[in-house]
Amino acid sequence: MSTQAPHPTLLIPGPIEFDDAVLNSMGHYAESHTAPGFVKTFGETLTLVRKLFQSSNPAAQPFVVSGSGTLGWDMVASNLIERGENALVLHTGYFADSFAACLETYGANATQLKAPIGDRPSLEQIEQALKEKTYKLLTITHVDTSTGVLSDVKGVTELVRRVSPETLVVVDGVCSVGCEEIAFDAWDIDVVLTASQKAIGCPPGLSIVMTSPRAVDRFRNRKTPPASYYASMANWMPVMQNYENFKPSYFATPSTQLVHALHTTLTQITSRPLSERFAAHTQASDSVKAAVAELGLSQLAPKPENQAHGMTAIYLPEGLLPTDVLPLLLKRGVIFAAGLHKEIATKYIRFGHMGVSVTDPNRNHINSAIASLKEAFSEAKQAKGL
Ligand SMILES: Cc1ncc(COP(=O)(O)O)c(C=O)c1O
């Protein structure tokens, strides 16, 4: 059982609940970021990031930098594409709009390929788009946290390699890494960017980016200097390589306590087969989705192959708003999130089922949240005379 102070269970699609050992690692005493103890922890953490991505290619390069998931977008937009070049952004919700806005901030031309809400662009549509223009990179939101739509990273990457092999495949894995399968080398992905606070189970504050040799070549061979200083991959790469070789290094001060927490959670995650972790998330997701169907409700993502395994976006019955249901859930000790997609934000709620809430059955978070969801809906409907 957790020894944390009693609190409502946080089941939003990130940040998520913490394992005690992960949280306790944040209480590490002060140490220099260049002292041998920390250098070892950081170096091992980078190697654990490779394991998390199932990558054994020594020429692939992980980055762990203080910042949130958004910093990963800036790293991509300021290093891997230049002013006036084209990016194809596959749109499955809110986060594609923001990634496109970030790419445009640095001068790229972002073309969005949009699917109706709850769906994803088809492989045929993507193939057609790739044949119409030359794109320096393509972005996929693996799980769009605003809609709960899962994208087919493996299928899209295969397609890009066949139709436009020089286009970098960039995956926003902020809401997928740690709960959805990602085989970085085997699928031949170029970038996965993620953050510490979702299925990885660490407090917010670290941006984690994995890059392929193709992506490394891209930023090394830019015609113009990187468009950012702090987010420059060329500035961070030697630092990451030194730490992984257990040599102290400095470009900007790392978040030492957060790196300890990341080390702890990645050690836990990689100490068991990743397939077991993905299967546990699929099983939890299946129970949530079955309960949603039993309540007569529908998901934003109606097709099973489009449905994320770490979260569920649930349409509210006609006549109910998130503000009618969320307080009733809180009264029962569980926090869900309101809608986020701007066109339908008041029509749905989001249930995050990731990390320790899924992998530690002693916590009973998912079954008890499902029970609370059923009660809260019935109370809300009764209150509204529905
Ligand atoms: C899919 C996705 N991408 C990017 C982000 C941005 O990450 P952050 O809020 O950590 O900056 C989020 C945040 O929830 C997200 O869900």
The ligand as an SDF file (V2000), in Angstrom:
LIG
                    3D

 16 16  0  0  0  0  0  0  0  0999 V2000
    0.0650   14.4210  -26.6990 C   0  0  0  0  0  0  0  0  0  0  0  0
    0.6940   15.5620  -25.9670 C   0  0  0  0  0  0  0  0  0  0  0  0
    1.6940   16.2290  -26.5420 N   0  0  0  0  0  0  0  0  0  0  0  0
    2.3170   17.2460  -25.9250 C   0  0  0  0  0  0  0  0  0  0  0  0
    1.9250   17.6620  -24.6750 C   0  0  0  0  0  0  0  0  0  0  0  0
    2.6270   18.7970  -24.0200 C   0  0  0  0  0  0  0  0  0  0  0  0
    3.3070   18.3050  -22.8990 O   0  0  0  0  0  0  0  0  0  0  0  0
    3.5880   19.2260  -21.6270 P   0  0  0  0  0  0  0  0  0  0  0  0
    2.2620   19.6480  -21.0870 O   0  0  0  0  0  0  0  0  0  0  0  0
    4.3440   18.3140  -20.7130 O   0  0  0  0  0  0  0  0  0  0  0  0
    4.3780   20.3820  -22.1020 O   0  0  0  0  0  0  0  0  0  0  0  0
    0.8740   17.0090  -24.0230 C   0  0  0  0  0  0  0  0  0  0  0  0
    0.4230   17.4200  -22.6950 C   0  0  0  0  0  0  0  0  0  0  0  0
   -0.4850   16.8870  -22.1120 O   0  0  0  0  0  0  0  0  0  0  0  0
    0.2600   15.9230  -24.6930 C   0  0  0  0  0  0  0  0  0  0  0  0
   -0.7290   15.2590  -24.0970 O   0  0  0  0  0  0  0  0  0  0  0  0
  1  2  1  0
  2  3  1  0
  2 15  2  0
  3  4  2  0
  4  5  1  0
  5  6  1  0
  5 12  2  0
  6  7  1  0
  7  8  1  0
  8  9  2  0
  8 10  1  0
  8 11  1  0
 12 13  1  0
 12 15  1  0
 13 14  2  0
 15 16  1  0
M  END
$$$$
